[in-house]
Amino acid sequence: MWWIGNVILVVVVVPVLVALLNRVLAALERIRAAADDVLAGGLALIDEVDTTPELLARTDQTIAEVADGAVRYAGSVGKLLN
């Protein structure tokens, strides 16, 4: 009678386990592909981030130039209004 249990195990349980394992492995492959895409994108951004200090220095210089022009403009407008 124990052979009935073995048959049920082989015919029912093993295919179900194989199907579940297949689904888990497929999901794992999709996660791995997404992680590889994220890594590739991050590596591509490194070149953009390396120039950040120079860009910040240029921004500070531009802000200073605009501030000087605004002060001169406000002084001229102030003279005209007085």
Backbone atoms as SQL, in Angstrom:
CREATE TABLE atoms (id INTEGER PRIMARY KEY, chain TEXT, resi INTEGER, resn TEXT, atom TEXT, x REAL, y REAL, z REAL);
INSERT INTO atoms VALUES
  (1, 'A', 1, 'MET', 'N', 0.812, -1.202, 0.000),
  (2, 'A', 1, 'MET', 'CA', 0.000, 0.000, 0.000),
  (3, 'A', 1, 'MET', 'C', 0.856, 1.267, 0.000),
  (4, 'A', 2, 'TRP', 'N', 2.087, 1.201, 0.453),
  (5, 'A', 2, 'TRP', 'CA', 2.928, 2.383, 0.470),
  (6, 'A', 2, 'TRP', 'C', 3.303, 2.817, -0.933),
  (7, 'A', 3, 'TRP', 'N', 3.208, 1.937, -1.882),
  (8, 'A', 3, 'TRP', 'CA', 3.538, 2.279, -3.261),
  (9, 'A', 3, 'TRP', 'C', 2.529, 3.263, -3.850),
  (10, 'A', 4, 'ILE', 'N', 1.302, 3.303, -3.314),
  (11, 'A', 4, 'ILE', 'CA', 0.294, 4.281, -3.756),
  (12, 'A', 4, 'ILE', 'C', 0.749, 5.687, -3.381),
  (13, 'A', 5, 'GLY', 'N', 1.291, 5.807, -2.190),
  (14, 'A', 5, 'GLY', 'CA', 1.829, 7.103, -1.760),
  (15, 'A', 5, 'GLY', 'C', 2.999, 7.541, -2.619),
  (16, 'A', 6, 'ASN', 'N', 3.855, 6.606, -2.974),
  (17, 'A', 6, 'ASN', 'CA', 4.987, 6.931, -3.848),
  (18, 'A', 6, 'ASN', 'C', 4.521, 7.386, -5.229),
  (19, 'A', 7, 'VAL', 'N', 3.500, 6.731, -5.759),
  (20, 'A', 7, 'VAL', 'CA', 2.961, 7.109, -7.067),
  (21, 'A', 7, 'VAL', 'C', 2.366, 8.507, -7.009),
  (22, 'A', 8, 'ILE', 'N', 1.604, 8.772, -5.952),
  (23, 'A', 8, 'ILE', 'CA', 1.020, 10.112, -5.787),
  (24, 'A', 8, 'ILE', 'C', 2.129, 11.156, -5.672),
  (25, 'A', 9, 'LEU', 'N', 3.180, 10.836, -4.933),
  (26, 'A', 9, 'LEU', 'CA', 4.309, 11.740, -4.779),
  (27, 'A', 9, 'LEU', 'C', 4.949, 12.063, -6.127),
  (28, 'A', 10, 'VAL', 'N', 5.188, 11.047, -6.925),
  (29, 'A', 10, 'VAL', 'CA', 5.853, 11.234, -8.210),
  (30, 'A', 10, 'VAL', 'C', 4.938, 11.914, -9.217),
  (31, 'A', 11, 'VAL', 'N', 3.667, 11.563, -9.227),
  (32, 'A', 11, 'VAL', 'CA', 2.747, 12.055, -10.248),
  (33, 'A', 11, 'VAL', 'C', 2.207, 13.451, -9.919),
  (34, 'A', 12, 'VAL', 'N', 2.004, 13.754, -8.639),
  (35, 'A', 12, 'VAL', 'CA', 1.345, 15.013, -8.272),
  (36, 'A', 12, 'VAL', 'C', 2.330, 16.013, -7.659),
  (37, 'A', 13, 'VAL', 'N', 3.017, 15.609, -6.620),
  (38, 'A', 13, 'VAL', 'CA', 3.810, 16.555, -5.832),
  (39, 'A', 13, 'VAL', 'C', 5.046, 17.026, -6.593),
  (40, 'A', 14, 'VAL', 'N', 5.765, 16.128, -7.216),
  (41, 'A', 14, 'VAL', 'CA', 7.000, 16.513, -7.912),
  (42, 'A', 14, 'VAL', 'C', 6.725, 17.507, -9.044),
  (43, 'A', 15, 'PRO', 'N', 5.737, 17.306, -9.906),
  (44, 'A', 15, 'PRO', 'CA', 5.479, 18.316, -10.947),
  (45, 'A', 15, 'PRO', 'C', 5.076, 19.677, -10.369),
  (46, 'A', 16, 'VAL', 'N', 4.313, 19.663, -9.275),
  (47, 'A', 16, 'VAL', 'CA', 3.934, 20.932, -8.646),
  (48, 'A', 16, 'VAL', 'C', 5.174, 21.641, -8.125),
  (49, 'A', 17, 'LEU', 'N', 6.062, 20.915, -7.486),
  (50, 'A', 17, 'LEU', 'CA', 7.291, 21.517, -6.985),
  (51, 'A', 17, 'LEU', 'C', 8.171, 22.038, -8.121),
  (52, 'A', 18, 'VAL', 'N', 8.244, 21.312, -9.193),
  (53, 'A', 18, 'VAL', 'CA', 9.033, 21.763, -10.343),
  (54, 'A', 18, 'VAL', 'C', 8.429, 23.040, -10.940),
  (55, 'A', 19, 'ALA', 'N', 7.115, 23.110, -11.032),
  (56, 'A', 19, 'ALA', 'CA', 6.458, 24.302, -11.566),
  (57, 'A', 19, 'ALA', 'C', 6.702, 25.508, -10.667),
  (58, 'A', 20, 'LEU', 'N', 6.594, 25.314, -9.357),
  (59, 'A', 20, 'LEU', 'CA', 6.842, 26.410, -8.424),
  (60, 'A', 20, 'LEU', 'C', 8.294, 26.873, -8.491),
  (61, 'A', 21, 'LEU', 'N', 9.201, 25.937, -8.572),
  (62, 'A', 21, 'LEU', 'CA', 10.609, 26.293, -8.675),
  (63, 'A', 21, 'LEU', 'C', 10.885, 27.051, -9.969),
  (64, 'A', 22, 'ASN', 'N', 10.242, 26.639, -11.043),
  (65, 'A', 22, 'ASN', 'CA', 10.399, 27.330, -12.319),
  (66, 'A', 22, 'ASN', 'C', 9.924, 28.773, -12.221),
  (67, 'A', 23, 'ARG', 'N', 8.801, 29.006, -11.558),
  (68, 'A', 23, 'ARG', 'CA', 8.279, 30.367, -11.388),
  (69, 'A', 23, 'ARG', 'C', 9.222, 31.206, -10.547),
  (70, 'A', 24, 'VAL', 'N', 9.761, 30.640, -9.489),
  (71, 'A', 24, 'VAL', 'CA', 10.695, 31.377, -8.628),
  (72, 'A', 24, 'VAL', 'C', 11.958, 31.734, -9.399),
  (73, 'A', 25, 'LEU', 'N', 12.478, 30.796, -10.164),
  (74, 'A', 25, 'LEU', 'CA', 13.688, 31.065, -10.936),
  (75, 'A', 25, 'LEU', 'C', 13.443, 32.101, -12.033),
  (76, 'A', 26, 'ALA', 'N', 12.272, 32.075, -12.647),
  (77, 'A', 26, 'ALA', 'CA', 11.947, 33.080, -13.661),
  (78, 'A', 26, 'ALA', 'C', 11.893, 34.473, -13.036),
  (79, 'A', 27, 'ALA', 'N', 11.274, 34.577, -11.873),
  (80, 'A', 27, 'ALA', 'CA', 11.219, 35.869, -11.177),
  (81, 'A', 27, 'ALA', 'C', 12.615, 36.330, -10.793),
  (82, 'A', 28, 'LEU', 'N', 13.447, 35.410, -10.368),
  (83, 'A', 28, 'LEU', 'CA', 14.818, 35.749, -9.994),
  (84, 'A', 28, 'LEU', 'C', 15.599, 36.266, -11.201),
  (85, 'A', 29, 'GLU', 'N', 15.397, 35.678, -12.352),
  (86, 'A', 29, 'GLU', 'CA', 16.070, 36.150, -13.569),
  (87, 'A', 29, 'GLU', 'C', 15.599, 37.556, -13.950),
  (88, 'A', 30, 'ARG', 'N', 14.302, 37.843, -13.785),
  (89, 'A', 30, 'ARG', 'CA', 13.809, 39.189, -14.072),
  (90, 'A', 30, 'ARG', 'C', 14.405, 40.197, -13.101),
  (91, 'A', 31, 'ILE', 'N', 14.523, 39.828, -11.833),
  (92, 'A', 31, 'ILE', 'CA', 15.130, 40.715, -10.841),
  (93, 'A', 31, 'ILE', 'C', 16.598, 40.950, -11.173),
  (94, 'A', 32, 'ARG', 'N', 17.299, 39.895, -11.564),
  (95, 'A', 32, 'ARG', 'CA', 18.708, 40.037, -11.921),
  (96, 'A', 32, 'ARG', 'C', 18.872, 40.961, -13.127),
  (97, 'A', 33, 'ALA', 'N', 18.006, 40.824, -14.120),
  (98, 'A', 33, 'ALA', 'CA', 18.084, 41.691, -15.301),
  (99, 'A', 33, 'ALA', 'C', 17.813, 43.147, -14.920),
  (100, 'A', 34, 'ALA', 'N', 16.835, 43.369, -14.053),
  (101, 'A', 34, 'ALA', 'CA', 16.544, 44.734, -13.619),
  (102, 'A', 34, 'ALA', 'C', 17.703, 45.310, -12.820),
  (103, 'A', 35, 'ALA', 'N', 18.317, 44.496, -11.969),
  (104, 'A', 35, 'ALA', 'CA', 19.464, 44.962, -11.196),
  (105, 'A', 35, 'ALA', 'C', 20.639, 45.298, -12.111),
  (106, 'A', 36, 'ASP', 'N', 20.838, 44.516, -13.156),
  (107, 'A', 36, 'ASP', 'CA', 21.900, 44.812, -14.122),
  (108, 'A', 36, 'ASP', 'C', 21.625, 46.124, -14.851),
  (109, 'A', 37, 'ASP', 'N', 20.368, 46.382, -15.185),
  (110, 'A', 37, 'ASP', 'CA', 20.009, 47.647, -15.826),
  (111, 'A', 37, 'ASP', 'C', 20.272, 48.832, -14.895),
  (112, 'A', 38, 'VAL', 'N', 19.932, 48.675, -13.623),
  (113, 'A', 38, 'VAL', 'CA', 20.173, 49.737, -12.651),
  (114, 'A', 38, 'VAL', 'C', 21.671, 49.990, -12.509),
  (115, 'A', 39, 'LEU', 'N', 22.445, 48.927, -12.456),
  (116, 'A', 39, 'LEU', 'CA', 23.895, 49.073, -12.357),
  (117, 'A', 39, 'LEU', 'C', 24.463, 49.778, -13.577),
  (118, 'A', 40, 'ALA', 'N', 24.015, 49.410, -14.751),
  (119, 'A', 40, 'ALA', 'CA', 24.503, 50.051, -15.980),
  (120, 'A', 40, 'ALA', 'C', 24.140, 51.537, -15.992),
  (121, 'A', 41, 'GLY', 'N', 22.936, 51.857, -15.565),
  (122, 'A', 41, 'GLY', 'CA', 22.532, 53.264, -15.493),
  (123, 'A', 41, 'GLY', 'C', 23.347, 54.039, -14.480),
  (124, 'A', 42, 'GLY', 'N', 23.612, 53.427, -13.345),
  (125, 'A', 42, 'GLY', 'CA', 24.433, 54.083, -12.334),
  (126, 'A', 42, 'GLY', 'C', 25.845, 54.324, -12.813),
  (127, 'A', 43, 'LEU', 'N', 26.404, 53.363, -13.515),
  (128, 'A', 43, 'LEU', 'CA', 27.755, 53.534, -14.047),
  (129, 'A', 43, 'LEU', 'C', 27.796, 54.617, -15.115),
  (130, 'A', 44, 'ALA', 'N', 26.730, 54.737, -15.884),
  (131, 'A', 44, 'ALA', 'CA', 26.672, 55.786, -16.896),
  (132, 'A', 44, 'ALA', 'C', 26.588, 57.167, -16.250),
  (133, 'A', 45, 'LEU', 'N', 25.967, 57.253, -15.085),
  (134, 'A', 45, 'LEU', 'CA', 25.834, 58.548, -14.405),
  (135, 'A', 45, 'LEU', 'C', 27.117, 58.998, -13.717),
  (136, 'A', 46, 'ILE', 'N', 28.039, 58.083, -13.485),
  (137, 'A', 46, 'ILE', 'CA', 29.274, 58.462, -12.802),
  (138, 'A', 46, 'ILE', 'C', 30.012, 59.541, -13.580),
  (139, 'A', 47, 'ASP', 'N', 30.032, 59.434, -14.914),
  (140, 'A', 47, 'ASP', 'CA', 30.701, 60.449, -15.717),
  (141, 'A', 47, 'ASP', 'C', 30.050, 61.814, -15.551),
  (142, 'A', 48, 'GLU', 'N', 28.747, 61.836, -15.379),
  (143, 'A', 48, 'GLU', 'CA', 28.047, 63.107, -15.194),
  (144, 'A', 48, 'GLU', 'C', 28.307, 63.700, -13.818),
  (145, 'A', 49, 'VAL', 'N', 28.445, 62.860, -12.824),
  (146, 'A', 49, 'VAL', 'CA', 28.624, 63.332, -11.449),
  (147, 'A', 49, 'VAL', 'C', 30.062, 63.799, -11.209),
  (148, 'A', 50, 'ASP', 'N', 31.010, 63.262, -11.970),
  (149, 'A', 50, 'ASP', 'CA', 32.409, 63.648, -11.786),
  (150, 'A', 50, 'ASP', 'C', 32.637, 65.129, -12.041),
  (151, 'A', 51, 'THR', 'N', 31.842, 65.746, -12.890),
  (152, 'A', 51, 'THR', 'CA', 32.032, 67.162, -13.214),
  (153, 'A', 51, 'THR', 'C', 31.262, 68.090, -12.283),
  (154, 'A', 52, 'THR', 'N', 30.646, 67.573, -11.255),
  (155, 'A', 52, 'THR', 'CA', 29.810, 68.391, -10.373),
  (156, 'A', 52, 'THR', 'C', 30.581, 69.531, -9.709),
  (157, 'A', 53, 'PRO', 'N', 31.779, 69.338, -9.155),
  (158, 'A', 53, 'PRO', 'CA', 32.477, 70.470, -8.530),
  (159, 'A', 53, 'PRO', 'C', 32.732, 71.623, -9.509),
  (160, 'A', 54, 'GLU', 'N', 33.118, 71.313, -10.745),
  (161, 'A', 54, 'GLU', 'CA', 33.341, 72.376, -11.725),
  (162, 'A', 54, 'GLU', 'C', 32.040, 73.101, -12.058),
  (163, 'A', 55, 'LEU', 'N', 30.956, 72.334, -12.169),
  (164, 'A', 55, 'LEU', 'CA', 29.664, 72.950, -12.469),
  (165, 'A', 55, 'LEU', 'C', 29.204, 73.849, -11.320),
  (166, 'A', 56, 'LEU', 'N', 29.434, 73.409, -10.092),
  (167, 'A', 56, 'LEU', 'CA', 29.056, 74.244, -8.945),
  (168, 'A', 56, 'LEU', 'C', 29.891, 75.517, -8.890),
  (169, 'A', 57, 'ALA', 'N', 31.172, 75.426, -9.224),
  (170, 'A', 57, 'ALA', 'CA', 32.029, 76.615, -9.245),
  (171, 'A', 57, 'ALA', 'C', 31.543, 77.590, -10.316),
  (172, 'A', 58, 'ARG', 'N', 31.179, 77.076, -11.488),
  (173, 'A', 58, 'ARG', 'CA', 30.670, 77.940, -12.556),
  (174, 'A', 58, 'ARG', 'C', 29.344, 78.572, -12.142),
  (175, 'A', 59, 'THR', 'N', 28.496, 77.816, -11.452),
  (176, 'A', 59, 'THR', 'CA', 27.218, 78.361, -10.974),
  (177, 'A', 59, 'THR', 'C', 27.450, 79.472, -9.962),
  (178, 'A', 60, 'ASP', 'N', 28.385, 79.266, -9.040),
  (179, 'A', 60, 'ASP', 'CA', 28.691, 80.312, -8.057),
  (180, 'A', 60, 'ASP', 'C', 29.191, 81.574, -8.740),
  (181, 'A', 61, 'GLN', 'N', 30.028, 81.427, -9.763),
  (182, 'A', 61, 'GLN', 'CA', 30.541, 82.576, -10.499),
  (183, 'A', 61, 'GLN', 'C', 29.409, 83.302, -11.214),
  (184, 'A', 62, 'THR', 'N', 28.510, 82.564, -11.821),
  (185, 'A', 62, 'THR', 'CA', 27.377, 83.164, -12.524),
  (186, 'A', 62, 'THR', 'C', 26.468, 83.908, -11.549),
  (187, 'A', 63, 'ILE', 'N', 26.240, 83.328, -10.399),
  (188, 'A', 63, 'ILE', 'CA', 25.392, 83.987, -9.387),
  (189, 'A', 63, 'ILE', 'C', 26.031, 85.288, -8.935),
  (190, 'A', 64, 'ALA', 'N', 27.339, 85.274, -8.739),
  (191, 'A', 64, 'ALA', 'CA', 28.030, 86.492, -8.333),
  (192, 'A', 64, 'ALA', 'C', 27.928, 87.566, -9.413),
  (193, 'A', 65, 'GLU', 'N', 28.085, 87.189, -10.674),
  (194, 'A', 65, 'GLU', 'CA', 27.972, 88.153, -11.771),
  (195, 'A', 65, 'GLU', 'C', 26.565, 88.729, -11.865),
  (196, 'A', 66, 'VAL', 'N', 25.551, 87.880, -11.716),
  (197, 'A', 66, 'VAL', 'CA', 24.167, 88.349, -11.767),
  (198, 'A', 66, 'VAL', 'C', 23.889, 89.266, -10.583),
  (199, 'A', 67, 'ALA', 'N', 24.401, 88.929, -9.410),
  (200, 'A', 67, 'ALA', 'CA', 24.190, 89.775, -8.228),
  (201, 'A', 67, 'ALA', 'C', 24.825, 91.142, -8.434),
  (202, 'A', 68, 'ASP', 'N', 26.044, 91.187, -9.005),
  (203, 'A', 68, 'ASP', 'CA', 26.692, 92.483, -9.264),
  (204, 'A', 68, 'ASP', 'C', 25.867, 93.316, -10.245),
  (205, 'A', 69, 'GLY', 'N', 25.379, 92.687, -11.307),
  (206, 'A', 69, 'GLY', 'CA', 24.554, 93.402, -12.281),
  (207, 'A', 69, 'GLY', 'C', 23.257, 93.895, -11.665),
  (208, 'A', 70, 'ALA', 'N', 22.663, 93.093, -10.803),
  (209, 'A', 70, 'ALA', 'CA', 21.411, 93.500, -10.156),
  (210, 'A', 70, 'ALA', 'C', 21.641, 94.682, -9.224),
  (211, 'A', 71, 'VAL', 'N', 22.764, 94.693, -8.525),
  (212, 'A', 71, 'VAL', 'CA', 23.072, 95.811, -7.617),
  (213, 'A', 71, 'VAL', 'C', 23.288, 97.084, -8.429),
  (214, 'A', 72, 'ARG', 'N', 24.014, 96.980, -9.534),
  (215, 'A', 72, 'ARG', 'CA', 24.232, 98.168, -10.382),
  (216, 'A', 72, 'ARG', 'C', 22.904, 98.668, -10.953),
  (217, 'A', 73, 'TYR', 'N', 22.060, 97.720, -11.390),
  (218, 'A', 73, 'TYR', 'CA', 20.771, 98.099, -11.958),
  (219, 'A', 73, 'TYR', 'C', 19.906, 98.772, -10.888),
  (220, 'A', 74, 'ALA', 'N', 19.869, 98.189, -9.702),
  (221, 'A', 74, 'ALA', 'CA', 19.060, 98.778, -8.626),
  (222, 'A', 74, 'ALA', 'C', 19.586, 100.147, -8.260),
  (223, 'A', 75, 'GLY', 'N', 20.920, 100.333, -8.280),
  (224, 'A', 75, 'GLY', 'CA', 21.478, 101.674, -7.983),
  (225, 'A', 75, 'GLY', 'C', 21.065, 102.664, -9.033),
  (226, 'A', 76, 'SER', 'N', 21.102, 102.291, -10.312),
  (227, 'A', 76, 'SER', 'CA', 20.697, 103.207, -11.386),
  (228, 'A', 76, 'SER', 'C', 19.225, 103.550, -11.286),
  (229, 'A', 77, 'VAL', 'N', 18.402, 102.561, -11.026),
  (230, 'A', 77, 'VAL', 'CA', 16.963, 102.796, -10.878),
  (231, 'A', 77, 'VAL', 'C', 16.701, 103.685, -9.676),
  (232, 'A', 78, 'GLY', 'N', 17.452, 103.479, -8.599),
  (233, 'A', 78, 'GLY', 'CA', 17.289, 104.304, -7.402),
  (234, 'A', 78, 'GLY', 'C', 17.621, 105.753, -7.676),
  (235, 'A', 79, 'LYS', 'N', 18.673, 106.002, -8.475),
  (236, 'A', 79, 'LYS', 'CA', 19.039, 107.394, -8.826),
  (237, 'A', 79, 'LYS', 'C', 17.957, 108.027, -9.679),
  (238, 'A', 80, 'LEU', 'N', 17.379, 107.237, -10.610),
  (239, 'A', 80, 'LEU', 'CA', 16.335, 107.767, -11.470),
  (240, 'A', 80, 'LEU', 'C', 15.058, 108.109, -10.698),
  (241, 'A', 81, 'LEU', 'N', 14.762, 107.346, -9.698),
  (242, 'A', 81, 'LEU', 'CA', 13.518, 107.566, -8.941),
  (243, 'A', 81, 'LEU', 'C', 13.637, 108.662, -7.888),
  (244, 'A', 82, 'ASN', 'N', 14.861, 109.023, -7.517),
  (245, 'A', 82, 'ASN', 'CA', 15.023, 110.065, -6.480),
  (246, 'A', 82, 'ASN', 'C', 15.019, 111.410, -7.074);
